[in-house]
Amino acid sequence: MNEVYNNYEEPIEAMKHLTALNIPFAFSHKKLDGTTVCIRKAILRPMAKSEFKNSKYKLQYTNLETNEHRSCYIPLLLSFNHKLIQLQ
């Protein structure tokens, strides 16, 4: 992983683009308890009405390996398709 993203906009836009084409992507993020989660196959999903709290700070996704609906806080994203996200 030589290249890195230095913002969240690029990987999120790429996630949206791949989701529109129904192409899964990989990403990793920290959980609130400090553990790291690596998702190998995911697509973004629409937000349910019950998930509106803090929604502008979250990504809603489906883990295609487990078929679970999950979310993560955008500031906790670590990588997208094996490319690190490091803000400067």
C-alpha positions in Angstrom: 0.0 0.0 0.0 2.2 2.8 -1.2 -0.4 5.3 -2.1 -2.8 6.8 0.4 -5.9 8.9 0.4 -5.5 12.1 2.3 -9.3 12.8 2.6 -12.5 10.9 3.0 -14.3 12.3 -0.1 -12.3 10.3 -2.7 -12.9 6.9 -1.2 -16.5 7.6 -0.4 -17.2 8.8 -3.9 -15.5 5.7 -5.2 -17.6 3.5 -2.9 -20.8 5.2 -4.3 -19.6 4.7 -7.9 -18.9 1.0 -7.4 -22.2 0.5 -5.5 -24.0 2.1 -8.4 -22.4 -0.5 -10.7 -23.1 -3.3 -8.2 -19.4 -3.9 -7.8 -18.3 -4.9 -4.2 -15.4 -3.2 -2.6 -13.2 -3.8 0.5 -12.5 -1.4 3.3 -11.5 -1.3 6.9 -12.5 0.8 9.9 -12.1 1.1 13.6 -15.0 0.3 15.9 -15.8 2.5 18.9 -14.2 -0.1 21.2 -10.9 0.4 19.3 -10.9 -2.9 17.4 -10.4 -3.0 13.7 -12.9 -4.4 11.2 -11.9 -5.6 7.7 -14.8 -6.0 5.3 -13.8 -7.9 2.1 -17.0 -7.5 0.1 -19.4 -4.6 0.7 -21.7 -2.2 -1.0 -23.4 0.9 0.4 -27.0 0.8 1.3 -29.7 3.4 1.9 -30.2 4.5 5.5 -33.2 3.3 7.4 -35.3 5.9 9.2 -34.2 4.5 12.6 -30.6 5.2 11.6 -30.8 9.0 11.1 -29.1 9.8 14.4 -25.5 11.0 13.5 -26.2 9.9 9.9 -24.0 12.6 8.3 -21.0 11.1 10.1 -21.8 7.5 9.1 -21.6 5.1 6.1 -24.3 2.5 5.8 -23.2 -0.7 4.1 -24.1 -4.4 3.6 -21.4 -6.9 4.3 -22.0 -9.3 1.3 -20.1 -12.1 3.0 -22.5 -12.2 5.9 -25.5 -10.3 4.4 -25.5 -8.1 7.5 -26.5 -4.4 7.4 -23.9 -2.4 9.3 -22.7 1.1 9.6 -19.4 2.8 10.5 -18.4 6.4 11.4 -16.6 8.1 8.5 -13.8 9.5 10.7 -13.0 5.9 11.7 -12.3 4.7 8.1 -8.8 3.2 7.7 -8.6 2.0 4.1 -10.5 1.5 0.9 -9.7 -1.3 -1.5 -6.4 -1.8 0.2 -5.3 1.8 0.0 -4.8 3.6 3.3 -6.7 6.7 4.4 -4.4 9.1 6.3 -5.5 12.6 6.9 -2.8 15.2 7.1 
